[in-house]
Each structure stands twice: as structure tokens, then as C-alpha cells.
Amino acid sequence: EISACLVGSEMCIRDRLFLLPTGLIEASVLLVAVVLGTPLPITPVQILWVNMITAVTLALALGFEHGEPDLMRRPPRPPSQGLVSPLLLGRLLWVGALGTALVFWQFSRFAETDLDLARNMAVLTLVWIEITYLFACRRLLAPAWSDLSLTRLLPTLMAVLAVLLLFAPLVIDEPFSESFYRSMAVLVAASPCALAIATPSAVLSGVARAARGGVLIKGGAALEDLGTLKAMAFDKTGTLTEGEPRITDVIPIGAASEEQLLSVAVAVERLSDHPLAQAVVRDGLDRLEGRVFAKASDLKSLTGRGVTAQLNGETAWIGKAEMFGADGIEPLDIAAADAIARLREQGRTTMAVRLGNRDLGVIGLMDTAREGAREALAELRSLGIERMLMISGDHTKVAEAIGQEVGLDEAIGDLMPQDKVDMIDALSREAKVAMVGDGVNDAPAMAKATVGIAMGAAGSDVALETADVALMADDLRHLPFAVGLSRKSRAIIRQNVYVSLGIVAILVPATIFGLGIGPAVIAHEGSTLLVVFNALRLLGYKDG
């Protein structure tokens, strides 16, 4: 009951039923002994020991089952199964009856000749039942990020040591009952409960604290990787900037008018969901006072370059200057190219507009740096992020202008989505790197990075699905918080591992040289509680 409540189970009543088989076995054995008038097969101290083992086992199982879905192999049971079912009760009664029979059979074999040995055999049977339960729950107790070498090595060493100690009478002059008791004491002392829960408890606490701070972390691996980052790459639009660009310049070319230029741009961009397209539609309609003279259709996206659509029987083209003059598209007029060059010198994002074979003009847009971006990047540097750069599909001069404003080391522009992937790949060969973005074009680079980070509220569905971490408030100041929390989590995990291994290293030789099961259980379970309480300190983590 205590275990179920400690892990915050929402189905406490049903989960307590996990304890029933052991309770049924203990109660039945004692009842049978009283009715038959025989000595007690299990002493109160032994019952306490078995119950402590059961409580720890249950707490581990429930912690994984009702914790973060990423931390378990098996999905949680659906509530539709109800609290109690006839099948569940039948299994519990069957296990209780079988366990009672096994315990009493082992006890009765030796009770007449050696009472201590008989009780030891009865306790051994209960230990075997507990190990069977643990094995049955192995899928709950084996998170995807666990160290497989430890999970295989430690049980093997425990078993070998216990078996060797059983043969102590062949080496030293003592009865078998004492050797058996020492073997069981060593088995308890060497059981790695604290080590098994050292990492899961810290990860669960860290993920919970991050969620309370507005950062969604998808699993323990992402939480740990955040703390090892040495480099970060940022997208520009919607990440380092507000993602709400405004039209600043409308430059018609030749005989085209500003109204004609904006009408074509609005008609085509209405079909797109790109942030720049939304800005053109919003500000264009304001300038046209809501008037639209045409309706476009058959929109096609040229990834990283622009779009094309059909308008009044002609093909309309809107996009970067680099889209024109490539892949069979006619290059821009000199007047349009000159206008784009002037706007780029001023840090504007540019879009050229063509209808049929006529260049209608150029639209200039300007985005503003996100509030708090400079402070967030400075804090990341103080946390040990050695290299930060912008990788943008926008023109290099525009990227450099925003990069200088927010205090970035480097700003690289004119990149296609595949170019971003190549950049992340090159960076990852030097150090662990994160990619921070919000759009469809950023998703491949996020997938390639050590950690993909998405701007949650403004991010596209693809970016959010691909990312390992999402900043739910679109506030870059949450990024240093997440990195700091990750590093604190890693420190807590190391502390827990050192404590759990240190306790085992002390208890094993102590039990070999005579420490009893009682003190070993107290120290063993105390170390488990210690690492859990140490991990819970993460819930009170404060940024800075």
C-alpha cells in the first residue's frame, strides 16, 4: 500500500492487489502452523524482510508502469479492465495456494531434525517466489536506456557468490545452516535495488520538472543528451525571430503596378502555410484594403526556394532570387535583380513575383529578433555551449543581420534542407550538437542532430513529431533551463550510482564476515530510499 501511494499510482486499489499472493502465502502458512500446532515456519523478522523486498519490487514496477511512457517497453493497462476481475482474483488465489504449499513442504522436510534449517528453506522458497515475480515484471523493469551489461552481469555475480557460500562447510568448520544463512544474507546485500532505481528515479524527476517549466522532453535519452551538448544550430524564422515578418517594401517592375503585384502575391500565397506566405497575405490584404482580383490554384512548392501556381491561365512564380535562372526557369530581369540586391543589403527577406513571362516586382519583408534571444544565448555560453550558429534558408546577408543582433558566432544562409542536414552531420563529427527549429524544412536536420529541439507553439506538426524536446511557450529562455536541468540530472544520476554501488561494496564483505540479514536489509533498503530522495531533489530545481 505504501509503495503504491509513494509512486503516485492513480489506480492504487488495483495495484495493491500485486501484494496479495505474498500476503496470502504468509497468512496461510502461519494459519496452518497454528492449526497443526507446529513451530512457526517463518519468524516475524523473516516476514518483515520478505515484505520489504515485496514493497521495493512493487514500487519499481508501479514507478515504470505509471511513469513516462518512453521509460517502459509495455504500454499501461487500459482503465477499461476495471479494478478487480474474476480472472485476476483466480490467479492471485492460485499463486497464494501454490506458494503456501511450497513453503510448508520445504519447512516440513527439515522441521523434525533442524528447525533453523527448515525456516531457512521456507524463507528461500519465498525469495524464489519474489524473484519469479520480478522476472514476470521484467518488461516493466527494463527501460530502453538501461545498461544491458549491468543487468546481465550483476545477477550472475550475485548467484555465483551465493552458490559459493553454500559450500563454505567444505572449507571452514561450521554447520550447513550457518553457511546457508550467510549465503542468503549476501544475496540480500548484493541485490542491486538501489542501482536499478538510481537512473529511472532521476530521469522521471527531471522530466517532470522540465514539464512544469514549460519544456516537454520525450524520454530519458533526450534528457541525458541535453547535458552533453557542446554545439547548437538555430533556424532563423520562427526560432531566433518572432516568426511574424512584416512587408516593408513593395517594388513594382516595368509597367506593373503595386496593386497588381500584391494581388498576384496574395492570390498565390493564400494557398501556402509558410510563415512568409502568411505575412504576405496578411499585410498584402491590408494594403489592398481587402480587395483580391484573382484566385489561384494548383500550388506546387519548390522546397527551400519558393512556390508556383496557376492564375488566370498563366503560371505564377513567387520565391527567392535563386529560384529563377535554375531548373529551366528564366532568370530575373536586371531591374528585379538590382531591387533584390538593394533590399538584401538592408537586411530584408526578398520575394520576386512573376506572372507568365513578366516580372511584376519584388516584395521585401523584415522579421524581428525574438525577445530574450540574446540573453538566452549568452546564458547557454555560460553553461558550456562552445559553438552556436544560425543555419538559414534565407540570404546570407539577412541571416548575418539577425545573427549579429542576437549575438551569434556564425550565420550561414542560402541553405537548402539537405544543406542543413549536411551541416549538422559535419558538426556532429566534432561534438554533440542540437538543432533548434520550427518548420518542415528543419525536421531532417533535427532528426540528424544529437537532440532535436522544436518551438512548440509555433512549430509545424512534422517538426514537433521529429523533435526530442519541445519548448511549449516558444520562449528561448527555457532552453538554458532545460540544459541546466539536464546537467543537474546527470550529476544526480552519478551520485545515485556511486551511493548504490558503494553500499553494495560495503555490505557484501560485511555479510560474508557475519553481518546478519536484518542489518543488511536495513542498510540495503535505506540506500534505495536515499537514492530516491536524492532524485526527488530535481523537482525543486531552480533555473540559475
N, C-alpha and C positions, 0 to 999 in steps of 0.2 A: 504494500500500500504506500509506504514511504517512497519507494523507488518510483512508482508510477506518478506520484504527485511532484516529486523533485524534477522530473524531466518535463513537466507541464503537459502531460497527456490529456487530450480532450475527451478521451474515452476511458477514463480512469477505471470505471467499474469493470468493463470487459477485460482490460489489460491486467487487472489484479487476478483474474482467473488463471493467468500464467503460473501463479504461485500454488494453485490448488493441488496439483499432483504431489508436490513435496509435502504440503500440509497434510494431505490425506495419508501419505505414507507414514509420516511421523506419528500422527494421531492413531492410526490403525495399529502400528507396531506397539505403541505404549498400551493401547487398549487390550490387545491380545495378550501382552505380557501380564497385565493386571488380572485379566480373567483366568489365565492359566497359572498364576501365582509364581511365575519365573522371574529371575532378575531382569532389570530393565536392559533391553538390547542397546539402547542409546542413552547416554547420560545427558543432563541438561546442557553441559558445556559443549558437547558434541552437536546437540540440536542447534545451539546458538551459532556455532561455526558453520553448519550447513545452511542455516537461514541467511547468514551474512553473504555466503557465496551466491545464494539464490538472488538476494537483493541486488548485488552488483551486476549479476548476469542480466536481470530484468531491466535495470536502469540503462545498461548498454543497449539492449535490444530496443527498448522504447525510445531512447535518445535518437537512434538512427531512423526508426520507423516513422516517428512524428517530427523529425527534423527536416532539414533541407532535402528535397527530392534527389538532388545530384549526389548526395552522400550515401546512397544505397543502391543496390542492384535491383531490388524488388519494389514495385510501387506500393503505396499504403493500401490497406484493405478498405474497400468502399463501405461507407456507413450503412448501405442497404443490407449488409449482412446481419445487422442487429447486434444487440449486446450478448445475448445468450441464445444458442441454438441447440436442439437435441443432439446433433452430431458432435458439437463441441463438448457438451456435458458427457456424452458417451465416451469420448476419447479421454477426458480427464479421469473419469471413474476407472477406465481400463488401465491407464498408466498408474493410478494410485493403487489399484488392486495388485497389478503385476509387481510394482516396486515393493509393496508390503510383503508379498510372498518371497521375493528375492532376499530382502533384508533379513526376514525372520529365518529363512532357510540357512543363510550364511551364519547367523548367530547360533542357531541350534546345533550346527555341526561341531562347534568348539566349546559350547557353553558348559558342558559337563567336565571338561578337562582343563580349560584355560579361559576364565571369564574375560580377562583383559584382551586376549587374542580374539575371542568371539566378538567383543564390542568393536575391536579394530576392523574386523572383517565386515561388520554391519556398516560401519562408517565408510569403509572403502566402497561398498555397494552404493551408498548414497552419493559418494563422489562420482562414481561411474555414471549414475543416472544424471547428475548435473552436467557432466561432460557430454553425455548424449544430447541433452537439451541444447547445450552450447553449439554442438555440431549441427543440430537441426536448424539453428538460427544463424548458420554461418553466412548466409547471403545478406542478412541484416548487418552482420558484424564485419563485413569485408567491403569497406568503401573503395571506390575506384582508384583513389590515390594512395591506398595503403602500400607499405613496403612489403612486397611479396617475400623477399629473402628473410625478413624478420618473422613473418607469420609462419614460415616453414621451419626456420632454424630453432626458435625458442621452444616450441612444444617438443621437438625432437630431443633437445638438450635436457629438458625437464624430465622426459620419460626415461632417457638413458641414466640420468643421475638417480632417479627414484629406484630403478631396477638394480643399479649397482649397490645402493644402500641396503636393499633387501638381502643381499648376500654378505652383509657385514659379519654375521656369526662365523663365516668361514675364515675371517681374518682376525677378529678380536673375540675375546671371551665374553659373550653376552647372549641372553636368550633371544629367540627369534621375535618375540613380541616387542622388545625394545627396538630392535632393528627396523621392524615394520613401522612402529610409531615414528621413529626418526625419519624414515623414508616418506611417510605421509606429511610430516612437518616440513621437510624440504620441498615436497611437491607444492604445498601451500605457499611457502616462502618464495619459490621461484615462479609462481604463476604471474604472468605479466599483465594483470588487470589495469594497473596504473599506466603502463606503457601503451596498452591497447586504446585507452581513452585519452591519452595525452594530446594527440593531434586532433581527433574529432571534436573534443570539447572546446579547444581553442578556435578551430575553424567555425564551428557553429556560433560561438560568441562573437567572433569577428564579423561574420556575415550578417548576424542580427544587428550589431552596432552600425554597420555600414548602411543597412536598410533604414534604420532610424535616422541616419544622417542624410538621406536622400540619394544614396548610391546603391544600385542593385548589382550585386556580384553573383555571377552564375557558377557557384561551386568553389570548393576548396583550392583547386589548382590555380584558378584565376586570382584568388586572394593571396596565395603564396607568391605567385609570379609578379604581382604588382610591386612587392617589396624588393625585387631583384633587378628592377629596370635601371638601365644606365642611359637610355636614349628615348626620345619621344618625337613622333612626327605628327603634325597637325594639318588638317584640311583648313581652307580659308573660310569659304562661305558657309555660314551657319555654325561654325565651330569657333574660330577666333573672332569672327564678326557676328553681328546680330542676326544675320540671315534675312534681313529686310532691306534690300537695296532700294534706292530711290532713283528715278530718272532725273538726271541733272542736265543732260544736253540732248537736243534733237536737231540734227543737221541734215536737211534735205539736200539732194544732189540733182543738178540739172534742172529739168522742168518740174520735178516732183515737188509737191507742197508738204508742209509739216502734217497737215490733216491726212493726206493720202498715205504718207509714211507711217503714221501712227495707226491708221485704220487697218493696213495690211498686217502690221506687227501684232496688234491686239487680236485680230481675227485668227491668226495662226497660233499665237501663244496661249490663247484660251484653251487649246486642246492639250497643253502640256502642264505638268505639275512641278516643274523645276522652279526653285526659288526666284531665279532671274525672270522666268516666264511670268510668274505671278506678279512680280514687281512691274513688268511692262504692262500687263493687263490692268492692274490697279491704277497706276499713275497715268497710263495712256487714256483710260476712260475718263479720268478727271480732266485731262487736257482737252479731250474731245467732248466734254460735257455729256457723256453717256451715249453719244451717237456712234453707231457702228454701221458701216455701209456694205459690208460683205460678210459671208460666212464660209469658213474654210472647212476642209475635210481631208481624210486620208493622211493624217500626220505620221511622219516617219522620223525617228530620232537617229542622228548620226553621233554615236556616243562620244562625248567629250568635245564635240565640235559645234553642233547646232541641230536644227530641225528643218524639215521640208514638208510642204503640204500643198494641196490643190485649192486654188482660189479663182473663181470665175473662169474656169477652164485653163488657167495658167498655173505653172509651178512657182510657188513662193519659197524663198530660201532666207533663213534667219540664223545667224551664228557668228562665230569668231572669224576674223580675217583669214586665219589659216585654213578654214573650210573651203574657201574659194581658191581656185587655181590648182586643186588636187582632185584625184579620182574622177577626172573628166568634167569637172565644174569649171566654168570660165572664171578667170581671175577678176578682181575688182577693178573698177575704173581708178585712174590716178587720183581723182578728186576724193573718192571714198577712202582710198588708202592713206592719203595725206590727212584726212579728218581723223581717222583712227589713230594715226601716229601722234597727232597733237593731243588727243584725249588721253592716250596712254601715258604720255609724259606728265599729265596732271593726276595720274593715279586712278583713272576711270576704267571701269569694265566696259568693253565696247561690243556692240552687236551690229553687224551690217545687214541691211534688208534689201532683197532683190525680188522682183516680180517679173517672171518671164525672162527676158534678156536685158532688163533695165535695172540698174542700181538706183534704188529710191533714196538711200541715205544711210546715216549712221545714228545709233542711239547710244548715249553714254550713261552709265549708272555708277553709283557710288554707295558702298556699304560702310557702316561704321563699326569700329572695333568693339567687341563685347565688353561690357562693364566688368571691371575686375580682372581682365585677362592679363594685364601687365603684372599685377600683384600676384596672381596665381602662378605665373611662370617664374617670377622671382622666388617664390616660396618653394617651387619644385627644384630650383637650382640649390637652394639651401638644404634640401633633403637628399641631394646627391645625384640628381639627374644631370649628367655631364654634357649631353648634347641635345638640343632642341631645334627643330627646323620645321618650316612650312613646305608642304608639297601640294601644289595647287594646279588646277587645270586652267586657271586664269593666266593672263600675260605676266611675264616676269616682272615688269615694272610695277604693275598693280600689286603683285604679291610682295615685292620688296617694300612698297609703301606701307602696307598693312603690317608686315613683319617688323619694320622699324618702329612703328607706332606702339606695338605690344612688347617690344624688346626681345625679339627672337634672334638667334645666332645666324641662321641661314633662311633664305626664302627662295624656293625653286618653283618656277612657273612653267606654263606651256606643257603640262604633263597630261598624257592620256591615262586612263585607268590602268593599263598594263604597265605604263612607265612608273606609276606609283607602286605597283607590286614589285617591280624590279628594284626600286629604291629601298623598299622595306627589306627585300631579300639581301641587298648589299649591306644594309645597316645591321641586320640580324647576324651576319657573319662576324661582326666586330663586337657586338654586345647585345643583351636582351633589349628589345625595343617594343614600344607601344605605338599603335596607330589610333589617333583620335579623329573621328569624322562623324558625319550625319547623313550622307547621301548614298544613293545606289552606287555611284562611281567609287565610293570609299570602301564598299563591302569587300572586294577582293583583297585590298591591302590590309584590311582588318583581319581577315582570315589568315593572312600570311604572317602577321606580327605575332610576337610572343603573347601580347594581350591586346585585344581589340576593344576600344572604348567608344561608345556611341553617345551622342547628345540625345537623351531620352525623349523629351517632349517634342523637339523639332526634327528628330531623326526619322528616316524612312523605315518602313517595316523590314526591308531587307537588311539595313544596317543594324537595327535592333536585334534581329534574329541572329546575325553573324557575330555580333559583339559579345565579349566575355563580361564586360562591365557597362552599365548604363547610368549616366548622370541624369537623374529623373527631373531635376529642376533646371536643366540647361545652364547650370552655373559652373563655370570653370574653377571657381574657388573650392568646389567639392573634390577636385582632382588631387590637390595636395593632402586633403583629409584622407582620401582613400589610400594614397601611397603611404602616408604616415601610419595609418591603421594597419596596413599590411605588414609593415616592418615591425610594428609592435606585436602583431600576431606571431610573426616568425620568432621573435625573441621569447614570447611566452611558450611557444612550442618547444624551443630548445631547452628552456628552463624545465618544462614538464618532463621531457625525455631524460635530462640529466638526473632529476629527482627520482623518477621511477626506476631507472637503471641503477642509481646509487643505492636505493633502498633494497633492491633485489641483491645487489653485490654484498650488502651487509648482512641481510637475513639468511642467505644460503649458507655461508660458513658458520653463522651463529647457530642455526638449527642442526647443522652437522655435529657441532660440539655440544649439543644438549639443550638448546633453547626449545621450549615446548610449543605446542600448536597454538595455545591461547595467546601468548605474547606475539607470536608470528602473525596471527590473524589480525591482532590489533594494529601492529605496525604496517602490515600489508594493506589493510583496508584504510588505515589512516593516510597512507601515501596516495591511495586512489582519491580520497576526499580532498587531499591537499592539491593535487593537480587540477581537479575540477574547480575548486575555489580560485585557484590561480588563473585558470582560463576565464572564469566569470569576471575577473577584473577588466577584461576588454569591454564589457558592457558599459563601463564608466569612462571609456577613453574620451579625452577631450582634445580637439584639434589645437595644435600649437602649445 
